[in-house]
Amino acid sequence: MPSLEKFCTVEASLDMKIIGNTPAGMRIDFPFQGTATSDHWEGERPVKGMDYVTVRSDRNMTLDIHGTIGEKREAVAYTATGVSIANEDQSADPKELIVFSTGNEDLAWLNNEVGVAFGHGAGGKITLDIYLIKP
C-alpha cells in the first residue's frame, strides 16, 4: 500500500486578478509568494508562482499551478493540478497532485517523485502541506 512522506510546508500570501467568465467558468489568477520549510534543507526557502483557477458551476475550483521553491541553483520548479472545495465562509481547501523539476544536484531525486498537497486558504493566505507518494 502506498504511503505519504512529508516533504515541506508552504505558507504564502495570495493576490487576486479576475480574468472573467470563460466557457469553462469564471477564471481568476492568484499570484502567490511566501516561504517553504522542510527537513530537506535548513531554514526557509522562498516560494512564488501563479495559481490559475477556474470556478466551476458547482462553485468549486479547478487548479492549474506553476511555482518555484528556492532561488538560483537551489530552485525547484513544480506544476500541480487539483481541485479546491469552496467553503461557505469563503475559505477553500485545495487538494493537488504535483510534479517537480530541478537541476539542483542535492534535490535532483525530486525529478522522479510525485507529490500531493492538502491545504487551507482564507483571507489572502494559504498553507499547504506537501507529501511525496512512496510505494
DSSP file (Angstrom, degrees, kcal/mol; ACC not computed):
  #  RESIDUE AA STRUCTURE BP1 BP2  ACC     N-H-->O    O-->H-N    N-H-->O    O-->H-N    TCO  KAPPA ALPHA  PHI   PSI    X-CA   Y-CA   Z-CA
    1    1 A M              0   0    0      0, 0.0   133,-0.0     0, 0.0     0, 0.0   0.000 360.0 360.0 360.0 129.4    0.0    0.0    0.0
    2    2 A P        -     0   0    0      0, 0.0     2,-0.3     0, 0.0   131,-0.1  -0.240 360.0-161.6 -62.1 154.0    1.5    3.4   -0.9
    3    3 A S  E     -A  134   0A   0    131,-3.0   131,-3.4   129,-0.0     2,-0.4  -0.853  15.7-116.9-131.5 169.5    2.2    5.9    1.9
    4    4 A L  E     -A  133   0A   0     -2,-0.3     2,-0.5   129,-0.2   129,-0.2  -0.923  18.8-163.5-112.1 134.2    2.9    9.6    2.2
    5    5 A E  E     -A  132   0A   0    127,-2.5   127,-3.2    -2,-0.4     2,-0.1  -0.973  29.3-115.2-116.2 124.7    6.2   11.1    3.3
    6    6 A K  E     +A  131   0A   0     -2,-0.5   125,-0.3   125,-0.2    33,-0.1  -0.360  37.3 171.5 -60.8 128.6    6.1   14.8    4.4
    7    7 A F  E     -     0   0A   0    123,-3.1    33,-0.5     1,-0.4    32,-0.4   0.820  54.6 -35.9-103.0 -53.6    8.2   16.9    2.1
    8    8 A C  E     -A  130   0A   0    122,-1.6   122,-3.0    30,-0.2     2,-0.4  -0.986  43.4-120.4-163.0 168.5    7.6   20.5    3.1
    9    9 A T  E     -AB 129  37A   0     28,-2.2    28,-2.2    -2,-0.3     2,-0.5  -0.986  24.2-159.1-119.2 132.4    5.1   23.1    4.3
   10   10 A V  E     -AB 128  36A   0    118,-2.8   118,-2.6    -2,-0.4     2,-0.4  -0.936   8.6-175.3-112.5 131.2    4.3   26.2    2.3
   11   11 A E  E     +AB 127  35A   0     24,-2.5    24,-2.5    -2,-0.5     2,-0.3  -0.995  21.9 162.4-123.1 124.3    2.9   29.4    3.7
   12   12 A A  E     -AB 126  34A   0    114,-2.6   114,-2.5    -2,-0.4     2,-0.4  -0.949  37.4-125.0-143.8 158.3    2.0   32.1    1.2
   13   13 A S  E     -AB 125  33A   0     20,-3.0    20,-1.7    -2,-0.3     2,-0.4  -0.826  28.5-148.2 -99.6 143.8    0.1   35.2    0.5
   14   14 A L  E     - B   0  32A   0    110,-3.0     2,-0.2    -2,-0.4    18,-0.2  -0.923   9.8-165.8-115.6 137.3   -2.3   35.4   -2.4
   15   15 A D        -     0   0    0     16,-2.5     2,-0.4    -2,-0.4   109,-0.0  -0.637  20.2-133.2-102.9 173.7   -3.2   38.3   -4.7
   16   16 A M        +     0   0    0     -2,-0.2     2,-0.5    14,-0.2    14,-0.2  -0.992  21.9 179.2-137.5 130.2   -6.2   38.1   -7.0
   17   17 A K  E     -C   29   0A   0     12,-2.8    12,-3.0    -2,-0.4     2,-0.5  -0.944  21.7-146.7-127.9 108.8   -6.6   39.0  -10.6
   18   18 A I  E     +C   28   0A   0     -2,-0.5    10,-0.2    10,-0.2    -2,-0.0  -0.636  17.9 179.3 -79.3 122.2  -10.1   38.4  -12.1
   19   19 A I  E     -     0   0A   0      8,-2.3     2,-0.2    -2,-0.5     9,-0.2   0.847  40.6-129.3 -87.9 -41.6   -9.9   37.4  -15.7
   20   20 A G  E     -C   27   0A   0      7,-1.8     7,-2.8     2,-0.0     2,-0.2  -0.660  41.8 -20.9 123.2-176.3  -13.7   37.0  -16.1
   21   21 A N  E     +C   26   0A   0      5,-0.2     5,-0.2    -2,-0.2     0, 0.0  -0.483  59.1 176.0 -70.5 131.7  -16.2   34.5  -17.4
   22   22 A T  E >   -C   25   0A   0      3,-1.7     3,-1.1    -2,-0.2    -2,-0.0  -0.797  49.1 -95.5-125.0 169.8  -14.9   31.9  -19.8
   23   23 A P  T 3  S+     0   0    0      0, 0.0     3,-0.1     0, 0.0    -2,-0.0   0.810 127.6  48.2 -57.1 -27.8  -16.6   29.0  -21.5
   24   24 A A  T 3  S-     0   0    0      1,-0.3     2,-0.3    32,-0.0    33,-0.2   0.631 126.8 -84.4 -86.8 -14.3  -15.2   26.7  -18.7
   25   25 A G  E <  S-C   22   0A   0     -3,-1.1    -3,-1.7    31,-0.1     2,-0.4  -0.862  72.9 -22.8 138.3-174.8  -16.3   29.1  -15.8
   26   26 A M  E     -CD  21  55A   0     29,-1.3    29,-3.4    -2,-0.3     2,-0.5  -0.562  61.4-148.0 -72.0 124.3  -15.0   32.2  -14.0
   27   27 A R  E     +CD  20  54A   0     -7,-2.8    -8,-2.3    -2,-0.4    -7,-1.8  -0.837  21.6 172.2 -99.9 128.3  -11.3   32.5  -14.4
   28   28 A I  E     -CD  18  53A   0     25,-2.6    25,-2.6    -2,-0.5     2,-0.4  -0.998  19.3-149.5-133.8 129.0   -9.2   34.0  -11.6
   29   29 A D  E     -CD  17  52A   0    -12,-3.0   -12,-2.8    -2,-0.4    23,-0.2  -0.842   7.9-164.3 -99.0 136.1   -5.4   34.1  -11.4
   30   30 A F  E     - D   0  51A   0     21,-2.6    21,-1.7    -2,-0.4     2,-0.2  -0.845   2.7-161.7-121.0  92.6   -3.8   34.1   -8.0
   31   31 A P  E     - D   0  50A   0      0, 0.0   -16,-2.5     0, 0.0     2,-0.3  -0.530  21.3-169.8 -66.4 140.7   -0.1   35.1   -7.9
   32   32 A F  E     +BD  14  49A   0     17,-2.5    17,-2.1   -18,-0.2     2,-0.3  -0.945  19.2 175.6-134.8 155.4    1.4   33.9   -4.7
   33   33 A Q  E     +BD  13  48A   0    -20,-1.7   -20,-3.0    -2,-0.3     2,-0.2  -0.970  25.6 106.8-155.0 147.2    4.6   34.3   -2.7
   34   34 A G  E     -BD  12  47A   0     13,-2.7    13,-2.2    -2,-0.3     2,-0.3  -0.834  56.3 -61.4-179.0-142.6    5.8   33.0    0.6
   35   35 A T  E     -BD  11  46A   0    -24,-2.5   -24,-2.5    11,-0.3     2,-0.4  -0.943  25.0-149.9-136.7 155.8    8.1   30.5    2.2
   36   36 A A  E     -BD  10  45A   0      9,-2.6     9,-2.2    -2,-0.3     2,-0.4  -0.986  10.4-166.3-124.0 136.7    8.7   26.8    2.4
   37   37 A T  E     +BD   9  44A   0    -28,-2.2   -28,-2.2    -2,-0.4     2,-0.3  -0.939  17.5 158.5-119.9 147.1   10.2   24.9    5.3
   38   38 A S    >   -     0   0    0      5,-0.6     3,-0.9     3,-0.4   -30,-0.2  -0.990  52.6-120.6-160.7 156.6   11.4   21.3    5.2
   39   39 A D  T 3  S+     0   0    0    -32,-0.4   -31,-0.1    -2,-0.3   -32,-0.1   0.572 107.8  73.4 -73.9 -10.1   13.7   18.7    6.8
   40   40 A H  T 3  S+     0   0    0    -33,-0.5     2,-0.3     1,-0.1    -1,-0.2   0.522 108.4  18.2 -84.2  -5.8   15.4   18.5    3.4
   41   41 A W  S <  S-     0   0    0     -3,-0.9    -3,-0.4     2,-0.1     2,-0.3  -0.974  84.9 -98.6-154.6 165.2   17.1   21.9    3.9
   42   42 A E  S    S-     0   0    0     -2,-0.3    -3,-0.1    -5,-0.1    -2,-0.0  -0.680  79.8 -16.2 -89.1 141.1   17.9   24.5    6.6
   43   43 A G  S    S-     0   0    0     -2,-0.3    -5,-0.6    -5,-0.1     2,-0.3  -0.194 101.0 -35.5  72.1-158.7   15.7   27.5    7.2
   44   44 A E  E     -D   37   0A   0     -7,-0.1    -7,-0.2    -9,-0.0    -2,-0.1  -0.752  46.8-156.4-103.3 149.3   13.1   28.9    4.9
   45   45 A R  E     -D   36   0A   0     -9,-2.2    -9,-2.6    -2,-0.3     2,-0.1  -0.966  28.5-107.8-120.4 142.7   13.2   29.0    1.1
   46   46 A P  E     -D   35   0A   0      0, 0.0    24,-3.4     0, 0.0     2,-0.4  -0.377  31.1-162.2 -69.1 147.9   11.2   31.5   -0.9
   47   47 A V  E     +DE  34  69A   0    -13,-2.2   -13,-2.7    22,-0.2     2,-0.3  -0.989  17.1 159.2-127.8 137.0    8.2   30.2   -2.8
   48   48 A K  E     +DE  33  68A   0     20,-1.8    20,-2.5    -2,-0.4     2,-0.3  -0.990  11.9 107.6-153.9 157.2    6.5   32.1   -5.7
   49   49 A G  E     -DE  32  67A   0    -17,-2.1   -17,-2.5    -2,-0.3     2,-0.4  -0.990  53.0 -76.7 168.9-161.6    4.2   31.3   -8.6
   50   50 A M  E     -DE  31  66A   0     16,-2.6    16,-2.4    -2,-0.3     2,-0.6  -0.999  19.4-156.8-137.1 134.7    0.8   31.5  -10.1
   51   51 A D  E     -DE  30  65A   0    -21,-1.7   -21,-2.6    -2,-0.4     2,-0.8  -0.953  12.1-156.7-110.9 110.9   -2.4   29.6   -9.5
   52   52 A Y  E     -DE  29  64A   0     12,-3.0    12,-1.2    -2,-0.6     2,-0.4  -0.803  20.0-168.9 -89.8 111.1   -4.7   29.7  -12.5
   53   53 A V  E     -DE  28  63A   0    -25,-2.6   -25,-2.6    -2,-0.8     2,-0.5  -0.839  18.9-166.3-110.7 136.2   -8.2   29.0  -11.1
   54   54 A T  E     -DE  27  62A   0      8,-2.1     8,-2.6    -2,-0.4     2,-0.6  -0.985  17.6-144.1-117.1 119.3  -11.4   28.2  -12.9
   55   55 A V  E     -DE  26  61A   0    -29,-3.4   -29,-1.3    -2,-0.5     6,-0.2  -0.740  23.1-146.7 -83.9 118.4  -14.5   28.5  -10.7
   56   56 A R    >   -     0   0    0      4,-3.1     3,-2.0    -2,-0.6   -31,-0.1  -0.211  28.1 -97.5 -81.4 172.7  -16.9   25.7  -11.9
   57   57 A S  T 3  S+     0   0    0      1,-0.3    -1,-0.1   -33,-0.2   -32,-0.1   0.731 124.9  58.7 -63.9 -22.1  -20.7   25.8  -11.9
   58   58 A D  T 3  S-     0   0    0      2,-0.1    -1,-0.3     1,-0.0     3,-0.1   0.320 118.0-113.5 -88.2   9.0  -20.7   23.9   -8.6
   59   59 A R  S <  S+     0   0    0     -3,-2.0    -2,-0.1     1,-0.3     2,-0.1   0.250  82.2 118.0  76.7  -9.5  -18.7   26.8   -7.0
   60   60 A N        -     0   0    0     25,-0.1    -4,-3.1    -5,-0.1     2,-0.4  -0.378  61.3-120.4 -80.2 168.9  -15.7   24.6   -6.5
   61   61 A M  E     -EF  55  84A   0     23,-2.5    23,-2.2    -6,-0.2     2,-0.5  -0.892   7.1-145.1-122.4 140.9  -12.4   25.3   -8.3
   62   62 A T  E     -EF  54  83A   0     -8,-2.6    -8,-2.1    -2,-0.4     2,-0.4  -0.882  29.0-149.2 -96.2 132.7  -10.2   23.6  -10.8
   63   63 A L  E     +EF  53  82A   0     19,-2.9    19,-1.6    -2,-0.5     2,-0.4  -0.846  24.5 177.8-111.7 139.2   -6.5   24.5  -10.1
   64   64 A D  E     -EF  52  81A   0    -12,-1.2   -12,-3.0    -2,-0.4     2,-0.4  -0.907  22.5-174.2-135.4 105.7   -3.5   24.8  -12.5
   65   65 A I  E     -EF  51  80A   0     15,-2.8    15,-2.3    -2,-0.4     2,-0.4  -0.854  17.7-179.6-116.0 136.5   -0.4   25.8  -10.5
   66   66 A H  E     +EF  50  79A   0    -16,-2.4   -16,-2.6    -2,-0.4     2,-0.3  -0.990  27.2 140.6-131.1 122.3    3.1   26.8  -11.6
   67   67 A G  E     -EF  49  78A   0     11,-2.5    11,-2.6    -2,-0.4     2,-0.3  -0.916  37.6-131.9-151.9 175.9    5.6   27.7   -9.0
   68   68 A T  E     -EF  48  77A   0    -20,-2.5   -20,-1.8    -2,-0.3     2,-0.5  -0.993   6.0-154.7-136.0 145.3    9.2   27.5   -7.7
   69   69 A I  E     +EF  47  76A   0      7,-2.6     7,-2.5    -2,-0.3   -22,-0.2  -0.986  69.6   0.7-113.8 126.6   10.7   26.7   -4.3
   70   70 A G  S    S-     0   0    0    -24,-3.4     2,-0.3    -2,-0.5     5,-0.2  -0.194  80.1 -97.7  86.7 177.4   14.1   28.3   -3.7
   71   71 A E    >   -     0   0    0      4,-0.1     3,-2.0    -2,-0.0     4,-0.2  -0.909  68.5 -13.8-135.8 160.4   16.2   30.5   -5.9
   72   72 A K  G >  S-     0   0    0     -2,-0.3     3,-1.6     1,-0.3     0, 0.0  -0.172 130.9  -1.6  51.2-127.7   19.1   30.3   -8.3
   73   73 A R  G 3  S+     0   0    0      1,-0.3    -1,-0.3    29,-0.1    30,-0.1   0.716 136.2  55.7 -67.3 -20.1   20.9   27.0   -8.1
   74   74 A E  G <  S+     0   0    0     -3,-2.0    -1,-0.3    30,-0.1    -2,-0.2   0.405  80.7 127.2 -91.5   3.3   18.6   25.8   -5.3
   75   75 A A    <   -     0   0    0     -3,-1.6    28,-0.5    -4,-0.2    29,-0.5  -0.354  38.2-169.5 -69.7 137.8   15.4   26.3   -7.3
   76   76 A V  E     -F   69   0A   0     -7,-2.5    -7,-2.6    26,-0.1     2,-0.2  -0.983  10.5-154.9-123.2 115.4   12.9   23.5   -7.7
   77   77 A A  E     -FG  68 101A   0     24,-2.7    24,-2.4    -2,-0.5     2,-0.3  -0.593  16.4-177.2 -84.5 151.9   10.1   24.2  -10.2
   78   78 A Y  E     -FG  67 100A   0    -11,-2.6   -11,-2.5    22,-0.2     2,-0.4  -0.997  18.6-158.9-148.1 152.4    6.8   22.5   -9.8
   79   79 A T  E     -FG  66  99A   0     20,-2.0    20,-2.3    -2,-0.3     2,-0.3  -0.968  17.2-177.3-125.7 147.4    3.5   22.1  -11.6
   80   80 A A  E     -FG  65  98A   0    -15,-2.3   -15,-2.8    -2,-0.4     2,-0.3  -0.986  14.0-165.1-143.4 151.3    0.3   21.0   -9.9
   81   81 A T  E     +FG  64  97A   0     16,-1.9    16,-2.8    -2,-0.3     2,-0.3  -0.966  32.4 119.5-130.1 150.7   -3.2   20.3  -10.8
   82   82 A G  E     -FG  63  96A   0    -19,-1.6   -19,-2.9    -2,-0.3     2,-0.3  -0.975  48.9 -93.6-178.6-168.4   -6.1   19.9   -8.4
   83   83 A V  E     -FG  62  95A   0     12,-1.9    12,-2.8    -2,-0.3     2,-0.4  -0.942  21.0-153.8-132.4 154.4   -9.4   20.9   -7.1
   84   84 A S  E     -FG  61  94A   0    -23,-2.2   -23,-2.5    -2,-0.3     2,-0.5  -0.992  14.3-137.1-133.9 128.1  -10.4   23.2   -4.2
   85   85 A I  E     - G   0  93A   0      8,-1.3     8,-1.7    -2,-0.4     2,-0.5  -0.704  19.0-136.0 -84.6 126.1  -13.6   22.9   -2.3
   86   86 A A  E     - G   0  92A   0     -2,-0.5     6,-0.2     6,-0.2     2,-0.2  -0.725  19.3-151.6 -84.7 124.6  -15.2   26.3   -1.7
   87   87 A N    >   -     0   0    0      4,-2.7     3,-1.8    -2,-0.5    -1,-0.0  -0.570  25.8-111.9 -93.0 159.6  -16.5   26.6    1.9
   88   88 A E  T 3  S+     0   0    0      1,-0.3    -1,-0.1    -2,-0.2     4,-0.0   0.766 116.7  60.0 -62.3 -26.3  -19.4   28.8    3.0
   89   89 A D  T 3  S-     0   0    0      1,-0.0    -1,-0.3     2,-0.0     3,-0.1   0.246 121.6-106.0 -87.1  14.8  -17.1   31.1    4.9
   90   90 A Q  S <  S+     0   0    0     -3,-1.8    33,-0.2     1,-0.3     2,-0.2   0.578  83.5 124.7  69.5  13.9  -15.3   31.9    1.6
   91   91 A S        -     0   0    0     31,-0.1    -4,-2.7    32,-0.1     2,-0.3  -0.473  48.4-145.6 -87.7 172.4  -12.2   29.8    2.6
   92   92 A A  E     -GH  86 121A   0     29,-2.4    29,-2.8    -6,-0.2    -6,-0.2  -0.982  12.9-150.9-142.2 151.6  -11.0   27.0    0.4
   93   93 A D  E     -G   85   0A   0     -8,-1.7    -8,-1.3    -2,-0.3    27,-0.2  -0.811  24.1-161.0-124.9  88.9   -9.4   23.6    0.9
   94   94 A P  E     -G   84   0A   0      0, 0.0    25,-2.0     0, 0.0     2,-0.4  -0.378  10.5-167.5 -75.1 148.1   -7.2   22.7   -2.1
   95   95 A K  E     -GI  83 118A   0    -12,-2.8   -12,-1.9    23,-0.2     2,-0.3  -0.995  19.1-176.7-130.8 126.5   -6.0   19.2   -2.9
   96   96 A E  E     -GI  82 117A   0     21,-2.3    21,-2.0    -2,-0.4     2,-0.4  -0.914  28.9-146.2-132.8 150.7   -3.2   19.0   -5.5
   97   97 A L  E     -GI  81 116A   0    -16,-2.8   -16,-1.9    -2,-0.3     2,-0.3  -0.977  33.2-164.8-111.3 128.2   -1.1   16.5   -7.5
   98   98 A I  E     -GI  80 115A   0     17,-3.2    17,-2.9    -2,-0.4     2,-0.3  -0.899  20.5-172.1-126.2 141.2    2.4   17.8   -8.0
   99   99 A V  E     -GI  79 114A   0    -20,-2.3   -20,-2.0    -2,-0.3     2,-0.3  -0.959  19.3-146.4-124.5 151.6    5.5   17.0  -10.2
  100  100 A F  E     -G   78   0A   0     13,-0.7     2,-0.3    10,-0.5   -22,-0.2  -0.751  12.6-170.2-118.0 158.5    8.9   18.6   -9.7
  101  101 A S  E     +G   77   0A   0    -24,-2.4   -24,-2.7    -2,-0.3     2,-0.3  -0.931  20.0 151.6-150.1 124.4   11.8   19.7  -11.9
  102  102 A T        -     0   0    0     -2,-0.3   -26,-0.1   -26,-0.2     9,-0.1  -0.998  40.6-156.7-152.5 151.5   15.2   20.8  -10.8
  103  103 A G        +     0   0    0    -28,-0.5     2,-0.4    -2,-0.3     5,-0.1   0.350  62.3 120.0-101.8   0.4   18.8   21.0  -11.8
  104  104 A N    >>  -     0   0    0    -29,-0.5     3,-0.7     1,-0.2     4,-0.6  -0.541  58.5-148.8 -70.0 120.4   20.0   21.1   -8.2
  105  105 A E  G >4 S+     0   0    0     -2,-0.4     3,-0.6     1,-0.2     4,-0.2   0.856  94.8  53.9 -61.2 -36.5   22.2   18.1   -7.6
  106  106 A D  G 34 S+     0   0    0      1,-0.2    -1,-0.2     2,-0.1     3,-0.2   0.781 120.7  31.3 -70.4 -25.5   21.2   17.8   -3.9
  107  107 A L  G X4 S+     0   0    0     -3,-0.7     3,-2.3     1,-0.1     4,-0.3   0.233  82.3 112.9-115.2  12.7   17.5   17.7   -4.8
  108  108 A A  G X<  +     0   0    0     -3,-0.6     3,-1.9    -4,-0.6     4,-0.2   0.754  64.8  74.0 -59.0 -24.8   17.7   16.0   -8.2
  109  109 A W  G >  S+     0   0    0      1,-0.3     3,-1.4    -4,-0.2    -1,-0.3   0.753  82.8  70.7 -59.4 -23.2   15.9   13.0   -6.7
  110  110 A L  G X  S+     0   0    0     -3,-2.3     3,-2.0     1,-0.3   -10,-0.5   0.757  79.5  75.1 -65.7 -23.5   12.7   15.1   -6.8
  111  111 A N  G <  S+     0   0    0     -3,-1.9    -1,-0.3    -4,-0.3    -2,-0.2   0.706 100.1  44.0 -61.5 -18.0   12.7   14.8  -10.6
  112  112 A N  G <  S+     0   0    0     -3,-1.4    -1,-0.3    -4,-0.2     2,-0.3   0.205 100.3  93.7-109.4  13.3   11.4   11.3  -10.2
  113  113 A E    <   -     0   0    0     -3,-2.0   -13,-0.7   -13,-0.1     2,-0.4  -0.718  55.9-153.3-109.5 156.8    8.8   12.0   -7.5
  114  114 A V  E     -I   99   0A   0     19,-0.4    19,-2.6    -2,-0.3     2,-0.3  -0.993  20.7-166.8-123.3 135.1    5.1   12.7   -7.4
  115  115 A G  E     -IJ  98 132A   0    -17,-2.9   -17,-3.2    -2,-0.4     2,-0.3  -0.770  13.4-152.6-119.7 165.2    3.7   14.7   -4.6
  116  116 A V  E     -IJ  97 131A   0     15,-2.5    15,-3.2    -2,-0.3     2,-0.4  -0.974  11.8-157.8-130.8 149.4    0.3   15.6   -3.2
  117  117 A A  E     -IJ  96 130A   0    -21,-2.0   -21,-2.3    -2,-0.3     2,-0.4  -0.978   7.7-170.8-130.4 143.7   -0.7   18.7   -1.3
  118  118 A F  E     +IJ  95 129A   0     11,-1.9    11,-2.6    -2,-0.4     2,-0.3  -0.997  26.0 151.3-128.7 134.7   -3.5   19.4    1.2
  119  119 A G  E     - J   0 128A   0    -25,-2.0     2,-0.3    -2,-0.4     9,-0.2  -0.848  37.5-129.4-150.9-175.2   -4.2   22.9    2.3
  120  120 A H  E     - J   0 127A   0      7,-2.1     7,-2.2    -2,-0.3     2,-0.4  -0.977  19.7-171.6-147.1 132.9   -6.4   25.6    3.6
  121  121 A G  E     +HJ  92 126A   0    -29,-2.8   -29,-2.4    -2,-0.3     2,-0.3  -0.982  15.8 147.2-129.2 140.0   -6.7   29.1    2.3
  122  122 A A  E >   + J   0 125A   0      3,-2.2     3,-1.5    -2,-0.4   -31,-0.1  -0.950  61.3  13.9-163.6 146.9   -8.6   32.1    3.7
  123  123 A G  T 3  S-     0   0    0     -2,-0.3     3,-0.1     1,-0.3   -32,-0.1   0.815 130.0 -51.7  58.0  35.3   -8.2   35.9    3.8
  124  124 A G  T 3  S+     0   0    0      1,-0.2  -110,-3.0  -111,-0.1     2,-0.3   0.638 118.8 100.9  78.3  13.2   -5.5   36.1    1.1
  125  125 A K  E <   -AJ  13 122A   0     -3,-1.5    -3,-2.2  -112,-0.3     2,-0.4  -0.955  47.6-170.3-130.0 150.0   -3.3   33.4    2.8
  126  126 A I  E     -AJ  12 121A   0   -114,-2.5  -114,-2.6    -2,-0.3     2,-0.4  -0.999   8.5-164.0-140.1 143.3   -2.7   29.8    2.2
  127  127 A T  E     -AJ  11 120A   0     -7,-2.2    -7,-2.1    -2,-0.4     2,-0.4  -0.998  14.0-176.4-124.6 129.5   -1.0   26.9    4.0
  128  128 A L  E     -AJ  10 119A   0   -118,-2.6  -118,-2.8    -2,-0.4     2,-0.6  -0.986  18.0-153.7-127.3 135.4   -0.1   23.7    2.1
  129  129 A D  E     -AJ   9 118A   0    -11,-2.6   -11,-1.9    -2,-0.4     2,-0.5  -0.951  19.5-156.4-103.4 122.7    1.5   20.5    3.4
  130  130 A I  E     -AJ   8 117A   0   -122,-3.0  -123,-3.1    -2,-0.6  -122,-1.6  -0.869  11.7-175.1-105.7 130.6    3.2   18.7    0.6
  131  131 A Y  E     -AJ   6 116A   0    -15,-3.2   -15,-2.5    -2,-0.5     2,-0.4  -0.898  20.9-130.8-121.9 149.7    3.8   15.0    0.7
  132  132 A L  E     -AJ   5 115A   0   -127,-3.2  -127,-2.5    -2,-0.3     2,-0.6  -0.833  25.2-123.9 -97.2 139.6    5.7   12.6   -1.5
  133  133 A I  E     -A    4   0A   0    -19,-2.6   -19,-0.4    -2,-0.4  -129,-0.2  -0.738  30.1-167.6 -85.2 123.0    3.9    9.4   -2.6
  134  134 A K  E      A    3   0A   0   -131,-3.4  -131,-3.0    -2,-0.6   -21,-0.0  -0.930 360.0 360.0-115.2 134.6    6.0    6.4   -1.6
  135  135 A P              0   0    0      0, 0.0    -1,-0.1     0, 0.0  -131,-0.1   0.496 360.0 360.0 -67.2 360.0    5.3    2.8   -2.9
